[in-house]
Amino acid sequence: MTCRALGVVTEEESAIAVHLTVLGSGSGGNATLVASSETRVLIDVGLSYREVCRRLKQVGVDPAGIGSIVITHAHGDHTRGARLFSRRHAVPIYTTETIRAEWGAADVSEWRMLTPNRYVTLEDLRFYPFTVPHDARQTVAFQIETLSGTVGFATDIGEITAELIERFRDCRVLVLESNHATELLRVSPYAASTRARI
């Protein structure tokens, strides 16, 4: 299993069953590629359509080869390019009913249901979504079972919960993104209402 930021896959890495590539992280846009021998899944498409396609090509992946999109929550930095990507490449979007209702996106290729605490199988990858605290109506993290071991994936973590610890205990690879730092928030340029929400 490989985990990397943007970069071309080496010959040695191509023999490994699962690759995980963070295409973007942060308020500018989040997108992560999970690729196995059978499938390619994007977790979130918070970059513009054009930018996510550029970054996929940069790591040697044809955007037309993406099989599914899974969405962690409805904030724009996780969904910005998802609708257009879904339509252009006929890619289904997996998300919970709560996230779909908050997002309000109607014009996607196809909706497929994610249910917290229930596995969904995407070719040779099994995603187990479970809720984590965030200021969206619902946010899910994923325990992903692969042929190379288990991956833990969670974004916008402000609090480590007992379930998060338990689900990620035996993972081979963890992808955690946290945007909460008390002192940085205190001195940030955000409005008081935004600071209180965070």
HUMO-V540515 format. One record per residue. N is the residue number from 0. SS is DSSP state (2 for helix, 1 for strand, 0 for the rest). PHI is phi in whole degrees, 0 to 359 (NA if undefined). Layout:
# HUMO-V540515
n;ss;phi
N;SS;PHI
N;SS;PHI
This chain:
# HUMO-V540515
n;ss;phi
0;0;NA
1;1;241
2;1;226
3;1;207
4;0;278
5;0;308
6;0;170
7;0;283
8;0;289
9;0;279
10;2;299
11;2;297
12;2;293
13;2;294
14;0;281
15;0;276
16;0;292
17;0;228
18;1;238
19;1;234
20;1;233
21;1;279
22;1;275
23;1;191
24;0;211
25;0;119
26;0;293
27;0;283
28;0;142
29;0;245
30;1;198
31;1;224
32;1;259
33;1;246
34;1;234
35;0;241
36;0;293
37;0;254
38;0;212
39;1;229
40;1;238
41;1;262
42;1;264
43;1;66
44;1;223
45;0;269
46;0;273
47;0;297
48;2;306
49;2;300
50;2;289
51;2;293
52;2;296
53;2;299
54;2;289
55;2;297
56;2;298
57;2;298
58;0;258
59;0;80
60;0;245
61;0;284
62;2;306
63;2;292
64;2;271
65;0;287
66;0;264
67;1;205
68;1;237
69;1;243
70;0;246
71;0;278
72;0;193
73;0;273
74;0;294
75;2;302
76;2;286
77;2;240
78;2;233
79;0;315
80;0;259
81;2;293
82;2;298
83;2;295
84;2;300
85;2;301
86;2;292
87;2;296
88;2;244
89;0;51
90;0;255
91;1;290
92;1;251
93;1;261
94;1;199
95;0;280
96;2;298
97;2;296
98;2;294
99;2;299
100;2;295
101;2;292
102;2;295
103;0;78
104;0;284
105;0;252
106;0;261
107;0;242
108;0;298
109;1;196
110;1;263
111;1;227
112;1;274
113;0;252
114;0;239
115;0;306
116;0;67
117;0;219
118;1;294
119;1;232
120;1;260
121;1;241
122;0;58
123;0;261
124;1;243
125;1;242
126;1;260
127;1;245
128;1;274
129;1;215
130;1;281
131;0;226
132;0;288
133;0;195
134;0;270
135;0;275
136;0;300
137;0;208
138;0;228
139;1;242
140;1;255
141;1;229
142;1;258
143;1;245
144;1;271
145;1;232
146;0;293
147;0;260
148;1;126
149;1;264
150;1;247
151;1;255
152;1;223
153;1;211
154;0;243
155;0;54
156;0;278
157;0;249
158;0;211
159;0;270
160;0;262
161;2;298
162;2;294
163;2;300
164;2;300
165;2;296
166;2;293
167;2;262
168;0;304
169;0;253
170;0;288
171;0;282
172;1;225
173;1;240
174;1;241
175;1;237
176;0;236
177;0;232
178;0;238
179;0;243
180;0;226
181;2;305
182;2;291
183;2;297
184;2;295
185;2;299
186;0;262
187;0;289
188;0;278
189;0;294
190;0;297
191;2;302
192;2;296
193;2;291
194;2;299
195;2;294
196;2;297
197;0;292
